[in-house]
């Protein structure tokens, strides 16, 4: 998480960008899950080998392939990504034998910056909503663990 990266710290908010490469041995397992742990506060999008993990191409006309110049179409806009309630994704369809690049974009609210600048104060049950606490958050994935699995024989 960002608060555990000395160069970043806990007083930041915004978009975190992570890139790495991992090796996958396709003969060793049938597939894999990517587990981000249980400390997932905001929203996250993941790409493996350039393919977005989770979510679907948006059918919302305001988000579907925006026209950018004289009829040229822009990139697809996607719904969702990694489920923050259960941040484990089956990544089997995105894996190739050998080297696999992964990109993670983690979006946070402006909460930590607002707290650090005194714009808001730490508050429990803000606006009288249960568990709507205004407090410093540990933004960013707490882990990114690949868990291989084998299909069960029927």
C-alpha positions in Angstrom: 0.0 0.0 0.0 1.1 3.6 -0.6 1.6 4.3 3.1 4.2 1.5 3.1 6.2 3.0 0.2 8.6 5.6 1.8 8.8 7.7 -1.4 5.0 7.9 -1.6 3.7 8.0 2.0 0.3 8.1 3.5 -0.7 11.7 2.7 -1.4 11.1 -1.0 -4.4 10.4 -3.0 -5.0 9.9 -6.7 -4.0 7.3 -9.2 -1.3 4.7 -8.5 0.4 2.9 -11.5 2.2 -0.4 -11.1 4.0 -2.4 -13.8 5.8 -5.7 -13.5 6.4 -8.9 -15.5 6.0 -12.4 -14.3 6.8 -15.8 -15.8 4.0 -18.4 -16.3 4.7 -22.1 -16.9 1.5 -23.2 -18.8 2.4 -26.9 -18.3 2.5 -26.5 -14.5 -1.2 -25.6 -13.9 -4.5 -25.2 -15.8 -5.0 -21.6 -14.7 -4.5 -19.1 -11.9 -6.1 -16.7 -9.6 -4.7 -13.2 -8.8 -5.3 -12.4 -5.1 -5.0 -8.8 -4.0 -5.6 -9.5 -0.3 -8.2 -8.0 2.0 -7.0 -4.4 2.2 -8.7 -3.0 -0.8 -10.3 0.4 -0.2 -11.0 2.0 -3.5 -11.1 0.9 -7.2 -8.5 -0.9 -9.3 -8.1 -1.9 -12.9 -5.7 -4.6 -14.1 -4.3 -5.6 -17.5 -2.3 -8.7 -18.2 -0.7 -9.0 -21.7 -2.6 -5.8 -22.6 -6.0 -7.4 -21.9 -8.2 -5.9 -19.2 -9.0 -8.3 -16.4 -12.7 -8.1 -15.2 -15.4 -5.8 -16.3 -17.1 -5.6 -19.7 -17.0 -3.2 -22.5 -19.5 -0.5 -21.5 -22.8 -0.4 -23.4 -23.4 3.1 -22.0 -23.6 5.4 -25.2 -21.6 8.1 -23.3 -18.8 5.6 -22.7 -18.7 3.4 -25.7 -15.9 4.1 -28.2 -15.8 7.9 -28.1 -15.3 9.6 -31.5 -12.0 11.5 -31.3 -11.4 13.0 -34.7 -13.3 12.9 -38.0 -15.0 9.6 -37.3 -12.0 7.8 -35.8 -13.0 5.7 -32.8 -11.3 5.9 -29.4 -10.6 3.1 -27.1 -13.3 1.0 -25.5 -14.4 2.1 -22.0 -14.9 -0.6 -19.5 -17.3 -1.3 -16.6 -15.7 -2.2 -13.3 -12.6 -4.2 -12.9 -11.5 -6.0 -9.8 -14.3 -6.5 -7.2 -13.3 -4.7 -4.0 -15.6 -6.9 -1.9 -13.7 -10.1 -3.1 -10.5 -8.9 -4.8 -9.6 -12.3 -6.3 -9.8 -12.7 -10.1 -9.4 -15.7 -12.4 -6.7 -14.6 -14.8 -6.4 -17.9 -16.7 -7.7 -16.5 -20.0 -5.1 -13.7 -20.0 -2.0 -15.9 -19.4 0.5 -16.9 -22.0 3.4 -19.4 -21.6 6.5 -17.5 -20.6 6.7 -13.8 -19.8 3.5 -11.9 -18.9 3.4 -8.1 -18.3 0.9 -6.9 -15.7 -0.3 -3.3 -15.2 -2.3 -2.2 -12.2 -4.0 1.2 -11.9 -5.4 1.9 -8.4 -7.7 4.9 -8.0 -8.3 6.4 -4.6 -10.6 9.1 -3.2 -9.0 12.5 -2.2 -9.5 11.5 1.4 -5.9 11.3 2.5 -4.9 14.6 0.9 -7.9 16.4 2.4 -7.0 15.0 5.9 -3.3 16.0 5.6 -4.2 19.5 4.5 -6.8 20.0 7.3 -9.7 20.4 4.8 -11.6 17.6 6.7 -11.1 16.1 10.1 -11.0 12.5 11.1 -14.6 11.5 11.9 -16.4 8.3 12.8 -19.8 7.7 11.2 -19.6 10.8 9.0 -23.0 12.2 8.0 -24.4 9.7 10.5 -23.8 6.8 8.2 -22.6 3.6 10.0 -19.1 2.7 9.0 -18.7 5.9 6.9 -15.6 7.0 8.7 -13.3 9.8 7.5 -9.9 8.5 8.3 -6.5 7.8 6.6 -6.8 4.9 4.2 -4.1 2.4 3.1 -4.5 2.9 -0.6 -3.0 0.5 -3.1 -3.0 -3.3 -3.3 -1.7 -4.9 -0.1 -0.5 -7.8 -2.3 -0.7 -9.3 -5.8 -0.3 -13.1 -5.4 -0.7 -15.5 -8.3 -2.2 -18.8 -7.1 -2.0 -21.6 -9.7 -4.8 -24.2 -9.9 -5.5 -27.5 -11.6 -8.9 -28.4 -13.0 -10.6 -31.3 -11.3 -11.2 -34.4 -13.4 -14.9 -35.2 -13.9 
